[in-house]
Amino acid sequence: MKARYIKGATLFNPRLRFTSVKNRATFQCDSRWESDFLIDLEFDSSVKRYATQPTSFTYDFKGKQRRYTSDVVLMRQNGKVEHIEVKDAAYADSPELRDKIAYLSDLFGKYQNSSLTVVTSKDIHRDPGHVTRKILYKYMDISVSDALKRMAIRALYKADMPIHALETRFIQRGVDRVSAWAFLAQHYNNIIFVGNPSISSNTIICWSK
């Protein structure tokens, strides 16, 4: 799954760089919404791999030849391929865009056995878990030993606790508190974060049994 190189940024067409732990690669993004969406893909266990700005293609639409490149292409664990168009919610509901997406979606299904979906900024931020994922992602690539992981899982399996209590357990074993946050990031899908969307050392956590 290869990403296409995007030319340099301009004042009106900025480029953002996103480092993907899942893909062991750095991608270029067109918008902050797109990089936020990629954070969610990093934590989505159903996504095997993805890339931004895949190879473009030309197509005829309403009597004109056009070129299209999806923002993101991803492959699920089951092998299904999906193309994603990430849009600011303020511009995502125009009749012109709906017609274009419907037409392209039909092309993807007919010729590539894939699909095309529009994801809006509202979709991304509607999920309260997005705030937690955005905080945790910077810890995703920090190494945590298997022994420490087993210790943390046993502790959480026995009882709910605030994150600062988990930090203390890691510190008592001679590692920095950052390792506790790395554990949370790497086991996000097995942990329940209780309370507000934004997490802190006081957030209660429990193992999803």
C-alpha positions, 0 to 999 in steps of 0.5 A, spaced: 500 500 500 504 505 497 503 513 498 503 518 493 508 523 494 505 530 495 508 537 492 511 542 497 506 546 502 503 553 500 500 558 505 493 556 502 495 549 501 499 546 507 502 539 508 502 536 515 507 530 516 504 524 520 508 519 523 505 512 523 507 507 528 502 502 525 505 502 518 512 504 520 512 510 515 511 518 515 505 520 511 503 527 508 496 530 510 492 535 507 489 537 513 489 537 521 482 533 520 486 528 516 491 527 521 486 526 526 483 521 523 490 517 522 490 517 529 484 514 530 486 508 525 492 507 529 488 505 534 483 501 530 485 494 531 480 492 525 485 496 520 491 492 518 495 498 514 493 504 510 496 510 506 495 517 505 494 520 498 494 513 494 495 513 486 490 518 482 486 516 476 482 519 471 475 519 470 469 522 466 464 525 470 458 530 467 462 530 460 468 532 463 475 528 464 477 529 472 482 526 476 481 523 483 485 521 489 482 519 495 485 522 502 486 515 505 486 508 503 486 502 508 486 495 508 482 491 514 484 485 517 479 481 513 482 484 506 477 489 505 480 495 501 476 502 503 478 509 500 476 515 505 475 522 503 476 526 509 472 533 509 471 539 514 463 538 516 462 545 513 463 543 506 461 536 506 454 536 505 454 540 498 449 537 493 455 537 488 460 533 493 454 528 494 453 527 487 461 526 486 462 521 491 456 517 489 459 516 482 466 515 485 463 510 490 460 506 484 466 506 480 470 503 486 465 498 487 465 496 480 472 496 478 476 495 484 472 491 489 473 497 494 469 502 497 469 510 498 466 513 504 466 520 506 469 522 514 467 529 516 470 533 522 464 532 526 464 524 525 471 524 528 470 529 534 463 526 535 467 520 538 469 522 545 474 517 545 478 521 540 481 526 545 484 520 549 487 517 543 490 523 541 493 524 548 495 517 548 498 517 541 505 520 543 506 514 547 505 509 542 512 507 540 515 507 547 518 500 549 515 497 555 517 490 557 513 484 557 514 483 564 511 490 566 505 489 561 504 482 565 504 486 571 500 492 569 494 487 566 494 483 573 493 489 577 488 492 572 484 485 572 484 485 580 481 492 581 480 499 578 485 504 579 486 511 577 492 512 572 497 515 578 496 509 581 499 505 575 504 510 574 506 508 581 507 501 580 511 502 574 516 507 578 517 502 583 519 497 578 525 502 576 522 505 570 519 512 568 512 514 569 512 515 561 512 507 561 505 507 564 502 511 559 506 507 553 502 501 556 495 505 556 497 507 549 499 500 546 493 496 550 488 502 549 483 497 546 483 493 552 482 498 557 476 502 559 477 509 561 472 512 566 469 519 566 471 525 561 473 525 554 480 528 556 484 523 561 489 525 566 493 522 572 486 522 576 482 518 570 480 511 573 481 505 568 479 498 568 481 492 564 476 490 559 474 483 562 
